[in-house]
Amino acid sequence: MTDGTGAFDERDLEFAELLVSYATATRERIRSEAALREARRITEQLHDAAAEVAAADDEGELLDRAVRAASDVLSFDKSTITLRRGTNSSRRRTRPTVPPTAPARWTSTRGWPAGRTPAASRRSSTT
């Protein structure tokens, strides 16, 4: 590299481009590794949740474990699971996961973040 101002030559430019390329590749590798760690974490959570749900002894316990797993693994603000038999008989469990001190907008049922995205809200309001 040259020391003078404005004295970059073709070799200096190639070196700078090489550094940028290396930094870009490193940044992408770091992002990929972070995404892989997150995917592994979620996979472990799903596996643990499935094992816990499978160990339920009765329907009530099954519903309790399933709704807890859904809210914990999927991080929904509210999880509801309904077990239906025919058209008239059903059992339901709901687990709100929004802290009691959360702002009122967090518990809205008309859009995000209470389990629905704005796009889903628009679709449901037009049907």
N, C-alpha and C positions, 0 to 999 in steps of 0.2 A: 504494500500500500504506500501511497505517496503522502508526504507531509504537507505539501503546499495546498493552498485554497484553490479550488477549481482545477486541480491537476490530476483528476481521475483519468485513468486510461482504460482501455478495453479489459485488461486483466483485472483491474479494480472492480469494474462493473460485474464481471463474471463471478468474482469472489462475493460481492454483495448479494447477487442473485442466488448463489449457492447457500449463503447464510439464511436468506429469506425462505428458500425451499426447505432447508433443514428445520427451521423454526416452525413452519407450517405443518410439516409432517409430524413433528413432535407434538404440536398442539392437537392434531387430529388423533394421534395415538393416545394421548391423555384422555380425550373425550370418549374414544372408543372403550378404553379400559374402564372409565367411570360408568358408561352405559352397561357394560358387561357385569360389573359389580352390582349395579342396581337390578339387572335382570336375574342374577343369581339370588339376590336377597329376596326378591318377590317369589321366585320359584321355591325357595326354602319355606317362605311363609305359606304358600299355597299347599305345599306338601304337609307341613305341620297342621294346617287347618283341616285338610282332608282326613288326616289320621285322627284328629280329634272328633270330627263329625262322624266318622265311621265307627267310633267307639261308643256312640250314644246307645243307651239301653232302652229308651222309649221315645215316642214321638215328641213329647214335650221337651225332653233333653236334646233331641235331634234339632228341633227348631231353635232352641236357645243357643246351641253350639254353632249352628249354621249362620244365624243372624250375627252372632259375635264375630265369627270368622269373616263374614262379608264386610262388616264395618271395619274390622281391624286390617284385613289384607287389602281391601279396595279403597280404604280411607274415605268412604262416603260419609256425609254428614248425618244421614239417617238410612238405616237398612230395614227393610221389611221382607219377610219370607212368609208365604202362605202355602199351606199344605191342603189341597182340595181333594174331596171324595165326591164324585158326582157333581151335581149342580147346586146343591143346597148345603152341604156339610163342608166346613173348612176350619182349620186352626191357623192362627196367625201370631207371629212374633215381630215386634218392632223394637229397634234399638236406636234411639237418638244418640249421636256422638258429638253434637255441637255442645261446647261448654256452656253452662248456664250464664256465664258472663259475656258471651259472644254478642256482638251487635245484632239487632233485630233483623237486619238485611240478610244475615247468615241463615236464618230459619225460614226464609221465604219459600213458598211452594210454587212460585210463578217463574222461577228461573235460577240461574246459577247463584250461589254454590250449593243450594240445598238438594243435591242429587240430580240436578238437571242442568244442561248447558243451555245458553240462549238459543242455539239452533234447535235443540229438542223442544224448547218451549214454543218456538215459532211453528214447528211442525204440528205440535199437539193442538195449538190454538186454531190452526187452519183446517183440521180434520173434523 
